[in-house]
């Protein structure tokens, strides 16, 4: 099954991805140290020749001149090499998971090199060879293989609900948050569910019917946001959830933020659209109790993903990739549908989307990894560290997980 649009990411699939290639590779050379002049000091003894007679003063002046002429500044040693975040070189691994039945992964979080959490719907065959209708909601990478897990929560009515999360967000290796209808946290192995969405039997929802959690971002356990369908936004202060009125009924598809940047400020942005009419395209700024339209989104283009780099630069993906700088939007890439954009800094930015398109900006140029391209693939989730990138989605009705490691 070819997934080029769904209820939460309804974009046309009739566009062929542009090929974005970097014509040159950057070579970083280590400067040679200056070659120090070779100098030898000769001992002087009284000459037996009548024409060469040295006084002690003359010897002193000669030696001083020689020593001074041998002195040349030695350049300081270069600092120890840090993580290479300026190379396009990656070793790629492509894993196909599940047994079909429209299995898909929506989001992914990298904990470290040997722990990755991915969420969605993974269907596998049971012992009789039939597809088990109770899908797994989690696939975890342990450094060697992907293992399936179910995330089961107790609903307010007392029954057990098998969750199929739409998003995963890791605050640490011991605290993982999930968006699945409501919001759920696994901390030190203990699951806590916050049923903020409305459904029959839920005594205290803060959202209305039809509003479901889709994406999460936070700077800490006391500053966490969740966004979702029909304009749903809420903020968690560590104790309680507060509904934030968005003033719109669009579906929010992504959220990103920064910790305090220069001037002590911080930024949190959310993007979304009305996927039925392809109108109401928004890039909104969030605070703990309000939504403002501070950046504007003048293009008639559906924004799908958003990422803010540590300095506050904003990138939005959708039909192409756009950068907000100096009060204006600038087109970065003219590639077809790009669902996500993530990075660690300005010289390590990735974007991913339809046809399993994956491209990276290394600080000087963009490179599209054509070897990953698949005509039936869609990448929906993306996570990036200094040394690793993981993109997940679906291809041919099965889950696809692409891992890239720096050599």
C-alpha positions, 0 to 999 in steps of 0.5 A, spaced: 500 500 500 502 506 498 501 512 503 502 518 500 496 521 504 492 520 510 487 523 515 493 527 518 497 528 513 493 529 506 498 531 501 497 530 494 502 524 492 503 526 484 509 530 485 516 527 483 521 529 488 526 533 486 534 531 486 538 535 490 545 534 490 551 537 492 556 538 487 562 538 491 564 535 498 568 539 503 575 537 505 577 539 512 585 540 512 589 540 518 594 546 518 601 544 518 605 546 523 611 552 521 617 548 520 622 551 525 629 553 523 635 549 525 640 552 529 646 549 532 651 553 537 658 552 535 663 553 541 668 558 540 675 557 542 681 562 541 684 562 534 691 561 532 690 565 526 692 572 527 686 575 523 681 572 528 681 575 535 675 575 539 673 579 545 669 576 550 664 582 548 664 580 541 663 572 543 657 574 547 654 579 541 655 573 536 651 568 540 645 573 542 644 574 535 644 567 533 639 565 538 635 571 537 635 569 529 633 562 531 627 564 535 620 563 531 613 563 534 610 556 534 602 555 532 598 553 538 596 545 537 589 545 534 583 543 539 581 535 540 577 533 534 569 534 536 563 530 533 563 531 526 557 535 524 559 537 517 560 531 513 555 528 508 557 521 509 553 516 513 552 509 513 545 507 511 541 501 514 534 500 512 529 495 516 522 493 514 518 491 520 511 488 521 507 483 516 503 488 512 496 490 513 498 497 512 503 497 518 506 504 519 510 508 524 509 515 525 514 518 530 521 516 533 525 518 538 533 517 539 535 516 546 542 513 545 546 509 540 543 503 542 536 505 544 531 508 539 523 508 540 518 508 534 511 509 535 505 507 530 501 501 528 505 494 527 501 488 525 504 481 525 502 474 524 499 470 530 501 463 531 496 461 526 499 465 520 493 470 520 494 478 522 493 479 529 488 485 529 491 488 535 497 492 533 503 493 537 504 500 538 511 501 540 518 498 536 524 499 540 531 498 537 536 495 542 542 496 538 542 489 534 534 488 532 527 492 533 523 489 538 515 490 538 511 492 545 504 494 547 503 500 550 497 498 555 493 504 559 487 503 564 482 508 561 477 512 566 472 506 566 477 501 568 478 497 562 485 496 559 486 500 552 491 498 547 494 504 545 497 506 538 501 512 539 502 518 534 508 521 537 513 519 542 518 525 546 523 523 550 525 528 556 531 523 558 532 515 557 528 514 564 522 519 562 518 518 555 512 521 553 506 519 548 501 522 544 495 517 544 488 520 544 490 523 551 497 524 553 501 518 557 508 518 560 513 512 562 517 514 568 522 509 571 518 504 568 511 506 571 505 508 566 501 515 568 495 516 563 492 523 562 486 523 559 485 530 557 481 528 550 473 527 551 470 520 550 464 517 553 465 515 560 471 520 561 469 524 567 474 530 566 477 532 559 479 539 558 478 538 550 472 537 546 470 531 542 474 530 536 480 533 539 486 528 539 493 528 541 498 528 535 505 531 537 509 533 543 514 538 545 517 540 552 523 543 555 522 539 562 517 535 566 514 542 568 514 545 561 510 540 556 506 542 550 501 537 546 497 539 540 492 535 536 486 535 531 481 540 531 485 546 534 487 542 540 493 545 544 494 544 552 500 545 556 503 541 562 506 545 568 508 538 572 502 538 576 496 539 571 494 540 564 491 547 562 487 547 555 490 553 551 485 556 546 488 556 539 482 560 535 482 555 530 479 548 528 485 546 524 489 540 525 496 541 528 501 536 525 508 538 528 511 542 534 518 544 536 521 549 541 528 551 544 530 552 551 532 559 553 536 563 547 540 569 547 536 575 551 533 569 556 528 568 551 525 561 548 520 560 543 515 554 541 512 554 534 506 549 532 504 548 524 498 546 521 492 546 516 485 544 514 487 538 510 480 538 507 480 544 504 488 545 504 486 552 507 488 555 514 495 554 514 498 557 520 505 557 523 503 559 531 507 561 537 505 558 543 506 560 551 503 557 557 497 560 556 496 563 549 497 563 542 499 568 537 501 569 530 508 572 530 511 570 524 505 569 519 505 564 513 504 568 507 505 562 502 499 558 500 503 552 502 501 546 507 506 546 513 507 539 515 513 540 520 517 545 524 524 545 527 527 551 531 535 551 531 538 552 538 540 560 536 532 561 534 532 560 526 526 557 524 525 551 519 518 549 516 517 543 511 511 541 507 511 542 499 519 544 500 523 547 505 523 554 508 527 558 513 525 564 517 530 569 517 531 577 518 523 577 518 522 574 512 521 567 509 526 564 504 525 558 500 531 553 502 529 547 498 524 546 492 523 538 493 516 535 493 512 533 500 517 533 506 513 531 512 519 533 517 525 537 519 530 536 524 537 537 526 542 539 532 545 545 529 545 549 523 550 545 520 546 538 521 539 539 518 535 533 516 528 533 512 524 527 510 518 525 506 514 522 500 518 517 496 523 516 502 526 522 501 532 524 506 536 530 505 541 533 509 544 540 510 552 540 512 553 547 513 555 549 506 550 544 501 544 540 501 545 532 499 539 528 497 540 520 499 538 517 492 540 510 494 534 511 499 528 513 495 522 508 494 516 510 489 511 507 495 514 510 501 513 515 505 517 517 511 513 521 517 517 521 523 525 523 524 530 524 529 537 527 529 543 527 533 550 529 532 552 522 530 545 519 528 539 520 524 533 515 524 527 516 519 520 512 520 514 511 516 511 506 511 512 503 504 508 497 501 504 496 507 509 495 511 513 499 516 520 502 514 525 504 519 532 508 516 538 508 520 544 513 518 550 512 522 556 517 521 562 512 519 
